[in-house]
Amino acid sequence: MAEDKDREELALAEFHKKIKEAFEVFDHESNNTVDVREIGTIIRSLGCCPSEGELHDLLAEVEEEEPTGYIRYEKFLPVMTKVLQERRYRPIPEDVLLRAFEVLDSAKHGFLTKEELVKYMTEEGEPFSQEEMEEMLSAAIDPESNSINYKEYITMMVIDEN
């Protein structure tokens, strides 16, 4: 029993250390606050991949009653600790991503054109913003073929869980 408790406390201390380090990167004033617009980046840097809706819900938990545009570390820490303990917002596994791309690639070429990718990412599901689309295209599209080899892209994008 005592061993389990020690292991839990060690894991908790490790989560707190990771959260503090990620938060401090964006705490430019060194006053334990970050711009609310940086929270998504901080959360993703901790290996979590919430949807925009889930991110919005998380922000509602950590914002002040009267939003200031800043998030305080002492409000962020317990919420983010719980997210990490519960392993919420895990990245989508590589095989699931591959199957999703294969469904979009009805001709089974192993790639999608830039136009196809833009259409799917901006008109289906939770649409990408212009900025998100440009960011994805800069990483995903091969400039010579003007297409995405999705197997290579998935390998590059998947977060190693270990």
N, C-alpha and C positions, 0 to 999 in steps of 0.2 A: 504494500500500500504506500509506504513512505517513498519507495522508489518511483512509483507512478506519479506521485505528487511532485517529486524533484524533477522528473522528466517534463511534466506540465509547466512547472515554473520556468524551466530552462527554455522551453518552446515559447512561452509567453515573453520572456526577456528577449529572445531572438526576434520575435515579431516586433516588439517595441523598438528595438535597435534599427531594424530595417525601415520601419515607418518613420522614425526620427530622421534617419539619414536621407530618405527620399524627400521628406518635407523640407529639410534644411536646404536642399539644393535650390528650392524656389522661395525660401525665406530671405529675400534680398535685403531687408531692413534688419535682419537678425532680431526680430521682436516676436517670434513665435506666431507669425501670421503669414499667409500666402494669399495671392490674388485668387479669387474664386474660379477664374478661368484656367488656373493651373491644376485644379484638383483632378480632372480626368487624366492628365499626363502623369501625375503622382500615382494615382491608383493603377494605371496601366504599367508604370515602372515597377510596381510591386507584383506583377505577373497576373493581374486581374483584367478581364476583358468585358466590362459591363456594356450593355447596349446604351444608347442615348437615353432611353426611358429609365433604365436602372440607375444611370449616372444622375439623372434629374432627381430621382428618389433619394439617393445618397446625399446629394447636395442639400435637399430639404432637411435631412437629419442633422447636418453639421453647420448649417447657416444660423446666424443669430435671429432672434425674433424679428428685429428690424434689420434686414440685410444691409451690410456695410460694403459689400464687394470683396471682403476679406474673410478668410476662414482661420479660426484660431486653432493652434495645435491641440490644446486641451479638449476641444470638442471633436477634432478629427481622430485623435488617438483611440478612444474607446470604440468608435464606430468602425474604424479600419481594422482594429484588432479583432473584432467580432467577425468581420468579413473574411479575414485570413484564417481564423480558427475554424470557421464553417466551410472554408474552401469554396466560397461563392464566386461566381463570375469566372469560372475556369475557362481557359482557352479551348476552342473547338479542336478535337483530335484531328491529326493529319489525314486519316482515312476518310473521315466525314467530309472534310474540306475537298478532298480529291473527288469523292462521289458527287458533291455539289457542282464542281466544275464540269465533271463528265456529263451531268444532266444538261448543262447549258451548251455543251459541245456536241450537239446532235449528230454532226457529221463524223465525230470521233477522230478529229485531226490531232488532238493533243495540244491544241492551242485555241485561243479566241482572238479575234481581231480587236484592235483598239475600239472600234465603233461598237462591236458587240458588247465588250466589257462596259463601256460607258452607258450603253442602253440598259443593261441589266442592273448596274449599280446605281443608276439615277432614277429609274422608272419602276423598279420592283421592290417589294418589302419596305425596309426602313431606308429610304433613299440617302445616298451620300450627298454631302454638301459639295459645292464647287471646289472648296479648299481640300476636302478629303479626297475627292476624285483626282485632283492634280497631284496630291501626295502619293496616292496609290499608283497612278500612271507613271510617275517618275521612277518608282521602284520596280514596277511590274512589266512595263512595255519594253520590248527589245526594239531599239530605234531602227535597226536594219530591216526587220520584217514587219514593223509596226503592229506586232501582236504580242500576246502573253503566252509563253510556254508554262502552263499552270502547274505542272509537276515540279519544275525548277522553282517557280515562285513560292509554292507551298513549302518546299524544303527550306527556302530562305526565310520564310515568315514564321514558321512554327516555333513556339517558345519551348525550350527544353525544360521539362518539369523537374529535372534533377539538380 
